[in-house]
Amino acid sequence: MKELMKSACSECGGQVKRKAISQEFEKEGVKVKLSGFKAWVCTQCGEIYFEPGGAAHVAHAVNCLFALAFAERQHKGTVSAHLG
Ligand SMILES: [Zn+2]
């Protein structure tokens, strides 16, 4: 996950478009899923970018989900949050 600096993808130079995406994150065998959040996605290579500061918000939300997952010992399941 990177922050968007320009209007083009820094990996391949492709066009990036803002859309709602879903991402799964895994830590120590526990999975959490965040869906419906807005990010910029490269139409060519699929690299995901956030607006400045956006990545920190997502990281915070993901850390909260992990805290919940570990607290509830939901190691077998997936904790998910949906935005929007
Ligand atoms: Zn790209």
PDB file of the backbone (N, CA, C, O) and the ligand in Angstrom, with CONECT records:
HET     ZN  A 101       1
ATOM      1  N   MET A   1       0.845  -1.188   0.000  1.00  0.00           N
ATOM      2  CA  MET A   1       0.000   0.000   0.000  1.00  0.00           C
ATOM      3  C   MET A   1       0.877   1.234   0.000  1.00  0.00           C
ATOM      4  O   MET A   1       1.793   1.371   0.811  1.00  0.00           O
ATOM      5  N   LYS A   2       0.586   2.102  -0.899  1.00  0.00           N
ATOM      6  CA  LYS A   2       1.396   3.313  -1.014  1.00  0.00           C
ATOM      7  C   LYS A   2       0.491   4.536  -1.062  1.00  0.00           C
ATOM      8  O   LYS A   2      -0.706   4.450  -1.336  1.00  0.00           O
ATOM      9  N   GLU A   3       1.099   5.652  -0.790  1.00  0.00           N
ATOM     10  CA  GLU A   3       0.330   6.881  -0.895  1.00  0.00           C
ATOM     11  C   GLU A   3       0.499   7.451  -2.296  1.00  0.00           C
ATOM     12  O   GLU A   3       1.578   7.416  -2.889  1.00  0.00           O
ATOM     13  N   LEU A   4      -0.592   7.966  -2.788  1.00  0.00           N
ATOM     14  CA  LEU A   4      -0.603   8.506  -4.141  1.00  0.00           C
ATOM     15  C   LEU A   4       0.127   9.840  -4.187  1.00  0.00           C
ATOM     16  O   LEU A   4      -0.196  10.771  -3.448  1.00  0.00           O
ATOM     17  N   MET A   5       1.101   9.912  -5.055  1.00  0.00           N
ATOM     18  CA  MET A   5       1.861  11.149  -5.191  1.00  0.00           C
ATOM     19  C   MET A   5       1.530  11.859  -6.494  1.00  0.00           C
ATOM     20  O   MET A   5       1.562  13.086  -6.578  1.00  0.00           O
ATOM     21  N   LYS A   6       1.215  11.069  -7.497  1.00  0.00           N
ATOM     22  CA  LYS A   6       0.923  11.638  -8.805  1.00  0.00           C
ATOM     23  C   LYS A   6      -0.375  11.019  -9.319  1.00  0.00           C
ATOM     24  O   LYS A   6      -0.999  10.196  -8.647  1.00  0.00           O
ATOM     25  N   SER A   7      -0.761  11.427 -10.508  1.00  0.00           N
ATOM     26  CA  SER A   7      -1.984  10.880 -11.068  1.00  0.00           C
ATOM     27  C   SER A   7      -1.728   9.589 -11.833  1.00  0.00           C
ATOM     28  O   SER A   7      -2.652   8.998 -12.392  1.00  0.00           O
ATOM     29  N   ALA A   8      -0.467   9.151 -11.858  1.00  0.00           N
ATOM     30  CA  ALA A   8      -0.147   7.911 -12.551  1.00  0.00           C
ATOM     31  C   ALA A   8       0.529   6.928 -11.595  1.00  0.00           C
ATOM     32  O   ALA A   8       1.105   7.311 -10.577  1.00  0.00           O
ATOM     33  N   CYS A   9       0.439   5.665 -11.957  1.00  0.00           N
ATOM     34  CA  CYS A   9       1.045   4.610 -11.150  1.00  0.00           C
ATOM     35  C   CYS A   9       2.570   4.731 -11.180  1.00  0.00           C
ATOM     36  O   CYS A   9       3.163   4.871 -12.250  1.00  0.00           O
ATOM     37  N   SER A  10       3.202   4.675 -10.005  1.00  0.00           N
ATOM     38  CA  SER A  10       4.660   4.805  -9.971  1.00  0.00           C
ATOM     39  C   SER A  10       5.345   3.499 -10.345  1.00  0.00           C
ATOM     40  O   SER A  10       6.551   3.476 -10.588  1.00  0.00           O
ATOM     41  N   GLU A  11       4.585   2.416 -10.391  1.00  0.00           N
ATOM     42  CA  GLU A  11       5.159   1.120 -10.746  1.00  0.00           C
ATOM     43  C   GLU A  11       5.237   0.936 -12.254  1.00  0.00           C
ATOM     44  O   GLU A  11       6.264   0.528 -12.797  1.00  0.00           O
ATOM     45  N   CYS A  12       4.122   1.247 -12.922  1.00  0.00           N
ATOM     46  CA  CYS A  12       4.071   0.972 -14.361  1.00  0.00           C
ATOM     47  C   CYS A  12       3.657   2.172 -15.204  1.00  0.00           C
ATOM     48  O   CYS A  12       3.650   2.097 -16.433  1.00  0.00           O
ATOM     49  N   GLY A  13       3.315   3.275 -14.549  1.00  0.00           N
ATOM     50  CA  GLY A  13       2.919   4.458 -15.310  1.00  0.00           C
ATOM     51  C   GLY A  13       1.482   4.414 -15.785  1.00  0.00           C
ATOM     52  O   GLY A  13       1.039   5.293 -16.524  1.00  0.00           O
ATOM     53  N   GLY A  14       0.758   3.399 -15.366  1.00  0.00           N
ATOM     54  CA  GLY A  14      -0.634   3.250 -15.772  1.00  0.00           C
ATOM     55  C   GLY A  14      -1.551   4.257 -15.108  1.00  0.00           C
ATOM     56  O   GLY A  14      -1.149   4.980 -14.197  1.00  0.00           O
ATOM     57  N   GLN A  15      -2.783   4.294 -15.574  1.00  0.00           N
ATOM     58  CA  GLN A  15      -3.768   5.209 -15.033  1.00  0.00           C
ATOM     59  C   GLN A  15      -4.336   4.662 -13.729  1.00  0.00           C
ATOM     60  O   GLN A  15      -4.621   3.468 -13.627  1.00  0.00           O
ATOM     61  N   VAL A  16      -4.502   5.527 -12.736  1.00  0.00           N
ATOM     62  CA  VAL A  16      -5.106   5.090 -11.483  1.00  0.00           C
ATOM     63  C   VAL A  16      -6.524   5.629 -11.383  1.00  0.00           C
ATOM     64  O   VAL A  16      -6.812   6.752 -11.797  1.00  0.00           O
ATOM     65  N   LYS A  17      -7.403   4.805 -10.825  1.00  0.00           N
ATOM     66  CA  LYS A  17      -8.796   5.201 -10.676  1.00  0.00           C
ATOM     67  C   LYS A  17      -9.244   4.991  -9.250  1.00  0.00           C
ATOM     68  O   LYS A  17      -8.856   4.021  -8.598  1.00  0.00           O
ATOM     69  N   ARG A  18     -10.064   5.909  -8.769  1.00  0.00           N
ATOM     70  CA  ARG A  18     -10.558   5.826  -7.410  1.00  0.00           C
ATOM     71  C   ARG A  18     -11.742   4.870  -7.360  1.00  0.00           C
ATOM     72  O   ARG A  18     -12.712   5.028  -8.102  1.00  0.00           O
ATOM     73  N   LYS A  19     -11.657   3.896  -6.496  1.00  0.00           N
ATOM     74  CA  LYS A  19     -12.788   2.990  -6.352  1.00  0.00           C
ATOM     75  C   LYS A  19     -12.798   2.336  -4.974  1.00  0.00           C
ATOM     76  O   LYS A  19     -11.812   2.370  -4.238  1.00  0.00           O
ATOM     77  N   ALA A  20     -13.920   1.750  -4.656  1.00  0.00           N
ATOM     78  CA  ALA A  20     -14.053   1.056  -3.371  1.00  0.00           C
ATOM     79  C   ALA A  20     -13.421  -0.317  -3.520  1.00  0.00           C
ATOM     80  O   ALA A  20     -13.708  -1.050  -4.466  1.00  0.00           O
ATOM     81  N   ILE A  21     -12.561  -0.652  -2.575  1.00  0.00           N
ATOM     82  CA  ILE A  21     -11.879  -1.944  -2.660  1.00  0.00           C
ATOM     83  C   ILE A  21     -12.033  -2.732  -1.362  1.00  0.00           C
ATOM     84  O   ILE A  21     -12.467  -2.201  -0.339  1.00  0.00           O
ATOM     85  N   SER A  22     -11.674  -3.990  -1.428  1.00  0.00           N
ATOM     86  CA  SER A  22     -11.662  -4.866  -0.260  1.00  0.00           C
ATOM     87  C   SER A  22     -10.263  -5.436  -0.134  1.00  0.00           C
ATOM     88  O   SER A  22      -9.635  -5.795  -1.130  1.00  0.00           O
ATOM     89  N   GLN A  23      -9.784  -5.517   1.081  1.00  0.00           N
ATOM     90  CA  GLN A  23      -8.470  -6.115   1.275  1.00  0.00           C
ATOM     91  C   GLN A  23      -8.458  -6.991   2.508  1.00  0.00           C
ATOM     92  O   GLN A  23      -9.081  -6.678   3.523  1.00  0.00           O
ATOM     93  N   GLU A  24      -7.736  -8.097   2.403  1.00  0.00           N
ATOM     94  CA  GLU A  24      -7.556  -8.987   3.548  1.00  0.00           C
ATOM     95  C   GLU A  24      -6.151  -8.800   4.075  1.00  0.00           C
ATOM     96  O   GLU A  24      -5.197  -8.637   3.314  1.00  0.00           O
ATOM     97  N   PHE A  25      -6.041  -8.825   5.382  1.00  0.00           N
ATOM     98  CA  PHE A  25      -4.730  -8.685   6.014  1.00  0.00           C
ATOM     99  C   PHE A  25      -4.550  -9.872   6.936  1.00  0.00           C
ATOM    100  O   PHE A  25      -5.512 -10.339   7.545  1.00  0.00           O
ATOM    101  N   GLU A  26      -3.322 -10.366   7.045  1.00  0.00           N
ATOM    102  CA  GLU A  26      -3.068 -11.511   7.895  1.00  0.00           C
ATOM    103  C   GLU A  26      -1.909 -11.249   8.828  1.00  0.00           C
ATOM    104  O   GLU A  26      -0.878 -10.705   8.433  1.00  0.00           O
ATOM    105  N   LYS A  27      -2.095 -11.644  10.071  1.00  0.00           N
ATOM    106  CA  LYS A  27      -1.033 -11.494  11.060  1.00  0.00           C
ATOM    107  C   LYS A  27      -1.095 -12.685  11.993  1.00  0.00           C
ATOM    108  O   LYS A  27      -2.138 -12.956  12.589  1.00  0.00           O
ATOM    109  N   GLU A  28       0.011 -13.398  12.125  1.00  0.00           N
ATOM    110  CA  GLU A  28       0.098 -14.560  13.001  1.00  0.00           C
ATOM    111  C   GLU A  28      -1.064 -15.531  12.796  1.00  0.00           C
ATOM    112  O   GLU A  28      -1.603 -16.087  13.752  1.00  0.00           O
ATOM    113  N   GLY A  29      -1.432 -15.720  11.549  1.00  0.00           N
ATOM    114  CA  GLY A  29      -2.467 -16.690  11.223  1.00  0.00           C
ATOM    115  C   GLY A  29      -3.891 -16.190  11.367  1.00  0.00           C
ATOM    116  O   GLY A  29      -4.841 -16.919  11.082  1.00  0.00           O
ATOM    117  N   VAL A  30      -4.041 -14.961  11.805  1.00  0.00           N
ATOM    118  CA  VAL A  30      -5.377 -14.385  11.953  1.00  0.00           C
ATOM    119  C   VAL A  30      -5.645 -13.463  10.771  1.00  0.00           C
ATOM    120  O   VAL A  30      -4.808 -12.650  10.378  1.00  0.00           O
ATOM    121  N   LYS A  31      -6.850 -13.623  10.218  1.00  0.00           N
ATOM    122  CA  LYS A  31      -7.195 -12.801   9.066  1.00  0.00           C
ATOM    123  C   LYS A  31      -8.259 -11.773   9.409  1.00  0.00           C
ATOM    124  O   LYS A  31      -9.213 -12.064  10.130  1.00  0.00           O
ATOM    125  N   VAL A  32      -8.088 -10.594   8.896  1.00  0.00           N
ATOM    126  CA  VAL A  32      -9.119  -9.577   9.025  1.00  0.00           C
ATOM    127  C   VAL A  32      -9.356  -9.015   7.625  1.00  0.00           C
ATOM    128  O   VAL A  32      -8.471  -9.011   6.770  1.00  0.00           O
ATOM    129  N   LYS A  33     -10.578  -8.546   7.428  1.00  0.00           N
ATOM    130  CA  LYS A  33     -10.914  -8.035   6.114  1.00  0.00           C
ATOM    131  C   LYS A  33     -11.587  -6.678   6.247  1.00  0.00           C
ATOM    132  O   LYS A  33     -12.479  -6.480   7.072  1.00  0.00           O
ATOM    133  N   LEU A  34     -11.147  -5.778   5.436  1.00  0.00           N
ATOM    134  CA  LEU A  34     -11.733  -4.444   5.410  1.00  0.00           C
ATOM    135  C   LEU A  34     -12.258  -4.248   3.998  1.00  0.00           C
ATOM    136  O   LEU A  34     -11.524  -4.419   3.025  1.00  0.00           O
ATOM    137  N   SER A  35     -13.518  -3.893   3.891  1.00  0.00           N
ATOM    138  CA  SER A  35     -14.063  -3.742   2.545  1.00  0.00           C
ATOM    139  C   SER A  35     -14.836  -2.443   2.393  1.00  0.00           C
ATOM    140  O   SER A  35     -15.317  -1.862   3.366  1.00  0.00           O
ATOM    141  N   GLY A  36     -14.938  -2.011   1.165  1.00  0.00           N
ATOM    142  CA  GLY A  36     -15.724  -0.824   0.854  1.00  0.00           C
ATOM    143  C   GLY A  36     -15.000   0.488   1.071  1.00  0.00           C
ATOM    144  O   GLY A  36     -15.614   1.554   1.019  1.00  0.00           O
ATOM    145  N   PHE A  37     -13.676   0.420   1.318  1.00  0.00           N
ATOM    146  CA  PHE A  37     -12.970   1.685   1.490  1.00  0.00           C
ATOM    147  C   PHE A  37     -12.410   2.179   0.161  1.00  0.00           C
ATOM    148  O   PHE A  37     -12.075   1.403  -0.734  1.00  0.00           O
ATOM    149  N   LYS A  38     -12.324   3.496   0.074  1.00  0.00           N
ATOM    150  CA  LYS A  38     -11.913   4.110  -1.189  1.00  0.00           C
ATOM    151  C   LYS A  38     -10.400   4.235  -1.296  1.00  0.00           C
ATOM    152  O   LYS A  38      -9.721   4.667  -0.365  1.00  0.00           O
ATOM    153  N   ALA A  39      -9.906   3.850  -2.437  1.00  0.00           N
ATOM    154  CA  ALA A  39      -8.475   3.983  -2.703  1.00  0.00           C
ATOM    155  C   ALA A  39      -8.304   4.188  -4.201  1.00  0.00           C
ATOM    156  O   ALA A  39      -9.256   4.097  -4.975  1.00  0.00           O
ATOM    157  N   TRP A  40      -7.082   4.462  -4.580  1.00  0.00           N
ATOM    158  CA  TRP A  40      -6.763   4.614  -5.996  1.00  0.00           C
ATOM    159  C   TRP A  40      -6.107   3.322  -6.449  1.00  0.00           C
ATOM    160  O   TRP A  40      -5.148   2.856  -5.836  1.00  0.00           O
ATOM    161  N   VAL A  41      -6.626   2.748  -7.522  1.00  0.00           N
ATOM    162  CA  VAL A  41      -6.104   1.476  -7.998  1.00  0.00           C
ATOM    163  C   VAL A  41      -5.624   1.619  -9.434  1.00  0.00           C
ATOM    164  O   VAL A  41      -6.322   2.178 -10.280  1.00  0.00           O
ATOM    165  N   CYS A  42      -4.424   1.109  -9.702  1.00  0.00           N
ATOM    166  CA  CYS A  42      -3.874   1.162 -11.051  1.00  0.00           C
ATOM    167  C   CYS A  42      -4.678   0.227 -11.948  1.00  0.00           C
ATOM    168  O   CYS A  42      -4.899  -0.938 -11.617  1.00  0.00           O
ATOM    169  N   THR A  43      -5.111   0.758 -13.087  1.00  0.00           N
ATOM    170  CA  THR A  43      -5.913  -0.065 -13.999  1.00  0.00           C
ATOM    171  C   THR A  43      -5.054  -1.094 -14.733  1.00  0.00           C
ATOM    172  O   THR A  43      -5.578  -2.036 -15.328  1.00  0.00           O
ATOM    173  N   GLN A  44      -3.735  -0.910 -14.689  1.00  0.00           N
ATOM    174  CA  GLN A  44      -2.864  -1.859 -15.393  1.00  0.00           C
ATOM    175  C   GLN A  44      -2.305  -2.955 -14.492  1.00  0.00           C
ATOM    176  O   GLN A  44      -2.439  -4.142 -14.788  1.00  0.00           O
ATOM    177  N   CYS A  45      -1.674  -2.546 -13.385  1.00  0.00           N
ATOM    178  CA  CYS A  45      -1.002  -3.565 -12.558  1.00  0.00           C
ATOM    179  C   CYS A  45      -1.721  -3.839 -11.235  1.00  0.00           C
ATOM    180  O   CYS A  45      -1.373  -4.779 -10.521  1.00  0.00           O
ATOM    181  N   GLY A  46      -2.723  -3.019 -10.911  1.00  0.00           N
ATOM    182  CA  GLY A  46      -3.494  -3.282  -9.702  1.00  0.00           C
ATOM    183  C   GLY A  46      -2.885  -2.750  -8.416  1.00  0.00           C
ATOM    184  O   GLY A  46      -3.411  -3.008  -7.333  1.00  0.00           O
ATOM    185  N   GLU A  47      -1.798  -2.021  -8.515  1.00  0.00           N
ATOM    186  CA  GLU A  47      -1.175  -1.420  -7.330  1.00  0.00           C
ATOM    187  C   GLU A  47      -2.182  -0.488  -6.657  1.00  0.00           C
ATOM    188  O   GLU A  47      -2.918   0.238  -7.325  1.00  0.00           O
ATOM    189  N   ILE A  48      -2.202  -0.523  -5.317  1.00  0.00           N
ATOM    190  CA  ILE A  48      -3.167   0.281  -4.572  1.00  0.00           C
ATOM    191  C   ILE A  48      -2.479   1.483  -3.936  1.00  0.00           C
ATOM    192  O   ILE A  48      -1.419   1.360  -3.323  1.00  0.00           O
ATOM    193  N   TYR A  49      -3.099   2.635  -4.095  1.00  0.00           N
ATOM    194  CA  TYR A  49      -2.550   3.869  -3.519  1.00  0.00           C
ATOM    195  C   TYR A  49      -3.595   4.547  -2.653  1.00  0.00           C
ATOM    196  O   TYR A  49      -4.798   4.436  -2.888  1.00  0.00           O
ATOM    197  N   PHE A  50      -3.105   5.248  -1.651  1.00  0.00           N
ATOM    198  CA  PHE A  50      -4.001   6.028  -0.807  1.00  0.00           C
ATOM    199  C   PHE A  50      -3.629   7.487  -0.903  1.00  0.00           C
ATOM    200  O   PHE A  50      -2.492   7.841  -1.216  1.00  0.00           O
ATOM    201  N   GLU A  51      -4.610   8.328  -0.628  1.00  0.00           N
ATOM    202  CA  GLU A  51      -4.313   9.739  -0.565  1.00  0.00           C
ATOM    203  C   GLU A  51      -3.444   9.965   0.669  1.00  0.00           C
ATOM    204  O   GLU A  51      -3.482   9.169   1.608  1.00  0.00           O
ATOM    205  N   PRO A  52      -2.657  11.050   0.674  1.00  0.00           N
ATOM    206  CA  PRO A  52      -1.788  11.301   1.835  1.00  0.00           C
ATOM    207  C   PRO A  52      -2.582  11.231   3.137  1.00  0.00           C
ATOM    208  O   PRO A  52      -3.601  11.904   3.291  1.00  0.00           O
ATOM    209  N   GLY A  53      -2.106  10.416   4.066  1.00  0.00           N
ATOM    210  CA  GLY A  53      -2.801  10.254   5.337  1.00  0.00           C
ATOM    211  C   GLY A  53      -3.785   9.092   5.324  1.00  0.00           C
ATOM    212  O   GLY A  53      -4.113   8.540   6.375  1.00  0.00           O
ATOM    213  N   GLY A  54      -4.249   8.724   4.152  1.00  0.00           N
ATOM    214  CA  GLY A  54      -5.246   7.660   4.038  1.00  0.00           C
ATOM    215  C   GLY A  54      -4.738   6.314   4.495  1.00  0.00           C
ATOM    216  O   GLY A  54      -5.462   5.554   5.139  1.00  0.00           O
ATOM    217  N   ALA A  55      -3.488   6.014   4.162  1.00  0.00           N
ATOM    218  CA  ALA A  55      -2.919   4.722   4.536  1.00  0.00           C
ATOM    219  C   ALA A  55      -2.860   4.566   6.055  1.00  0.00           C
ATOM    220  O   ALA A  55      -3.042   3.468   6.581  1.00  0.00           O
ATOM    221  N   ALA A  56      -2.605   5.671   6.753  1.00  0.00           N
ATOM    222  CA  ALA A  56      -2.523   5.622   8.216  1.00  0.00           C
ATOM    223  C   ALA A  56      -3.884   5.280   8.809  1.00  0.00           C
ATOM    224  O   ALA A  56      -3.969   4.544   9.792  1.00  0.00           O
ATOM    225  N   HIS A  57      -4.956   5.815   8.209  1.00  0.00           N
ATOM    226  CA  HIS A  57      -6.304   5.512   8.696  1.00  0.00           C
ATOM    227  C   HIS A  57      -6.635   4.042   8.487  1.00  0.00           C
ATOM    228  O   HIS A  57      -7.211   3.392   9.360  1.00  0.00           O
ATOM    229  N   VAL A  58      -6.264   3.528   7.322  1.00  0.00           N
ATOM    230  CA  VAL A  58      -6.522   2.118   7.027  1.00  0.00           C
ATOM    231  C   VAL A  58      -5.715   1.235   7.973  1.00  0.00           C
ATOM    232  O   VAL A  58      -6.231   0.251   8.502  1.00  0.00           O
ATOM    233  N   ALA A  59      -4.444   1.588   8.185  1.00  0.00           N
ATOM    234  CA  ALA A  59      -3.589   0.808   9.080  1.00  0.00           C
ATOM    235  C   ALA A  59      -4.170   0.798  10.493  1.00  0.00           C
ATOM    236  O   ALA A  59      -4.138  -0.224  11.178  1.00  0.00           O
ATOM    237  N   HIS A  60      -4.698   1.937  10.920  1.00  0.00           N
ATOM    238  CA  HIS A  60      -5.300   2.026  12.253  1.00  0.00           C
ATOM    239  C   HIS A  60      -6.527   1.117  12.351  1.00  0.00           C
ATOM    240  O   HIS A  60      -6.697   0.390  13.330  1.00  0.00           O
ATOM    241  N   ALA A  61      -7.374   1.169  11.327  1.00  0.00           N
ATOM    242  CA  ALA A  61      -8.582   0.337  11.315  1.00  0.00           C
ATOM    243  C   ALA A  61      -8.208  -1.140  11.336  1.00  0.00           C
ATOM    244  O   ALA A  61      -8.823  -1.932  12.050  1.00  0.00           O
ATOM    245  N   VAL A  62      -7.195  -1.509  10.546  1.00  0.00           N
ATOM    246  CA  VAL A  62      -6.759  -2.901  10.480  1.00  0.00           C
ATOM    247  C   VAL A  62      -6.199  -3.354  11.827  1.00  0.00           C
ATOM    248  O   VAL A  62      -6.463  -4.471  12.272  1.00  0.00           O
ATOM    249  N   ASN A  63      -5.425  -2.482  12.473  1.00  0.00           N
ATOM    250  CA  ASN A  63      -4.883  -2.828  13.784  1.00  0.00           C
ATOM    251  C   ASN A  63      -5.986  -3.034  14.810  1.00  0.00           C
ATOM    252  O   ASN A  63      -5.883  -3.909  15.670  1.00  0.00           O
ATOM    253  N   CYS A  64      -7.048  -2.225  14.722  1.00  0.00           N
ATOM    254  CA  CYS A  64      -8.186  -2.382  15.625  1.00  0.00           C
ATOM    255  C   CYS A  64      -8.883  -3.720  15.374  1.00  0.00           C
ATOM    256  O   CYS A  64      -9.298  -4.395  16.315  1.00  0.00           O
ATOM    257  N   LEU A  65      -9.009  -4.096  14.101  1.00  0.00           N
ATOM    258  CA  LEU A  65      -9.636  -5.381  13.774  1.00  0.00           C
ATOM    259  C   LEU A  65      -8.796  -6.539  14.301  1.00  0.00           C
ATOM    260  O   LEU A  65      -9.326  -7.527  14.809  1.00  0.00           O
ATOM    261  N   PHE A  66      -7.477  -6.402  14.172  1.00  0.00           N
ATOM    262  CA  PHE A  66      -6.597  -7.448  14.705  1.00  0.00           C
ATOM    263  C   PHE A  66      -6.751  -7.552  16.222  1.00  0.00           C
ATOM    264  O   PHE A  66      -6.795  -8.651  16.775  1.00  0.00           O
ATOM    265  N   ALA A  67      -6.832  -6.406  16.884  1.00  0.00           N
ATOM    266  CA  ALA A  67      -6.991  -6.404  18.344  1.00  0.00           C
ATOM    267  C   ALA A  67      -8.276  -7.130  18.725  1.00  0.00           C
ATOM    268  O   ALA A  67      -8.303  -7.910  19.677  1.00  0.00           O
ATOM    269  N   LEU A  68      -9.340  -6.864  17.967  1.00  0.00           N
ATOM    270  CA  LEU A  68     -10.622  -7.516  18.214  1.00  0.00           C
ATOM    271  C   LEU A  68     -10.519  -9.020  17.967  1.00  0.00           C
ATOM    272  O   LEU A  68     -11.000  -9.830  18.759  1.00  0.00           O
ATOM    273  N   ALA A  69      -9.882  -9.371  16.854  1.00  0.00           N
ATOM    274  CA  ALA A  69      -9.747 -10.784  16.494  1.00  0.00           C
ATOM    275  C   ALA A  69      -8.963 -11.552  17.553  1.00  0.00           C
ATOM    276  O   ALA A  69      -9.335 -12.666  17.921  1.00  0.00           O
ATOM    277  N   PHE A  70      -7.876 -10.953  18.042  1.00  0.00           N
ATOM    278  CA  PHE A  70      -7.063 -11.626  19.049  1.00  0.00           C
ATOM    279  C   PHE A  70      -7.812 -11.692  20.384  1.00  0.00           C
ATOM    280  O   PHE A  70      -7.745 -12.700  21.089  1.00  0.00           O
ATOM    281  N   ALA A  71      -8.519 -10.622  20.724  1.00  0.00           N
ATOM    282  CA  ALA A  71      -9.258 -10.589  21.985  1.00  0.00           C
ATOM    283  C   ALA A  71     -10.339 -11.654  22.006  1.00  0.00           C
ATOM    284  O   ALA A  71     -10.581 -12.294  23.030  1.00  0.00           O
ATOM    285  N   GLU A  72     -10.985 -11.836  20.860  1.00  0.00           N
ATOM    286  CA  GLU A  72     -12.069 -12.811  20.776  1.00  0.00           C
ATOM    287  C   GLU A  72     -11.568 -14.201  20.409  1.00  0.00           C
ATOM    288  O   GLU A  72     -12.347 -15.150  20.312  1.00  0.00           O
ATOM    289  N   ARG A  73     -10.267 -14.307  20.208  1.00  0.00           N
ATOM    290  CA  ARG A  73      -9.650 -15.580  19.810  1.00  0.00           C
ATOM    291  C   ARG A  73     -10.338 -16.175  18.585  1.00  0.00           C
ATOM    292  O   ARG A  73     -10.625 -17.370  18.520  1.00  0.00           O
ATOM    293  N   GLN A  74     -10.583 -15.318  17.643  1.00  0.00           N
ATOM    294  CA  GLN A  74     -11.246 -15.772  16.424  1.00  0.00           C
ATOM    295  C   GLN A  74     -10.222 -16.209  15.393  1.00  0.00           C
ATOM    296  O   GLN A  74     -10.236 -15.777  14.241  1.00  0.00           O
ATOM    297  N   HIS A  75      -9.330 -17.083  15.849  1.00  0.00           N
ATOM    298  CA  HIS A  75      -8.239 -17.517  14.993  1.00  0.00           C
ATOM    299  C   HIS A  75      -8.712 -18.324  13.790  1.00  0.00           C
ATOM    300  O   HIS A  75      -8.018 -18.406  12.776  1.00  0.00           O
ATOM    301  N   LYS A  76      -9.886 -18.913  13.907  1.00  0.00           N
ATOM    302  CA  LYS A  76     -10.360 -19.752  12.807  1.00  0.00           C
ATOM    303  C   LYS A  76     -11.162 -18.955  11.790  1.00  0.00           C
ATOM    304  O   LYS A  76     -11.327 -19.364  10.641  1.00  0.00           O
ATOM    305  N   GLY A  77     -11.649 -17.822  12.235  1.00  0.00           N
ATOM    306  CA  GLY A  77     -12.496 -17.041  11.338  1.00  0.00           C
ATOM    307  C   GLY A  77     -11.816 -15.790  10.825  1.00  0.00           C
ATOM    308  O   GLY A  77     -10.621 -15.572  11.023  1.00  0.00           O
ATOM    309  N   THR A  78     -12.602 -14.993  10.175  1.00  0.00           N
ATOM    310  CA  THR A  78     -12.107 -13.733   9.666  1.00  0.00           C
ATOM    311  C   THR A  78     -12.961 -12.618  10.244  1.00  0.00           C
ATOM    312  O   THR A  78     -14.187 -12.644  10.139  1.00  0.00           O
ATOM    313  N   VAL A  79     -12.310 -11.643  10.850  1.00  0.00           N
ATOM    314  CA  VAL A  79     -13.043 -10.485  11.344  1.00  0.00           C
ATOM    315  C   VAL A  79     -13.073  -9.474  10.217  1.00  0.00           C
ATOM    316  O   VAL A  79     -12.035  -9.159   9.635  1.00  0.00           O
ATOM    317  N   SER A  80     -14.239  -8.970   9.910  1.00  0.00           N
ATOM    318  CA  SER A  80     -14.299  -8.020   8.811  1.00  0.00           C
ATOM    319  C   SER A  80     -15.090  -6.782   9.163  1.00  0.00           C
ATOM    320  O   SER A  80     -15.980  -6.819  10.013  1.00  0.00           O
ATOM    321  N   ALA A  81     -14.768  -5.708   8.521  1.00  0.00           N
ATOM    322  CA  ALA A  81     -15.482  -4.455   8.691  1.00  0.00           C
ATOM    323  C   ALA A  81     -15.824  -3.950   7.307  1.00  0.00           C
ATOM    324  O   ALA A  81     -15.010  -4.015   6.385  1.00  0.00           O
ATOM    325  N   HIS A  82     -17.026  -3.451   7.175  1.00  0.00           N
ATOM    326  CA  HIS A  82     -17.424  -2.932   5.875  1.00  0.00           C
ATOM    327  C   HIS A  82     -17.728  -1.455   6.003  1.00  0.00           C
ATOM    328  O   HIS A  82     -18.436  -1.038   6.919  1.00  0.00           O
ATOM    329  N   LEU A  83     -17.204  -0.676   5.099  1.00  0.00           N
ATOM    330  CA  LEU A  83     -17.440   0.764   5.104  1.00  0.00           C
ATOM    331  C   LEU A  83     -18.431   1.107   4.004  1.00  0.00           C
ATOM    332  O   LEU A  83     -18.543   0.408   2.997  1.00  0.00           O
ATOM    333  N   GLY A  84     -19.131   2.179   4.220  1.00  0.00           N
ATOM    334  CA  GLY A  84     -20.037   2.663   3.165  1.00  0.00           C
ATOM    335  C   GLY A  84     -21.369   2.099   3.242  1.00  0.00           C
ATOM    336  O   GLY A  84     -22.225   2.421   2.418  1.00  0.00           O
TER     337      GLY A  84
HETATM  338 ZN    ZN A 101       0.555   0.208 -12.290  1.00  0.00          ZN2+
END
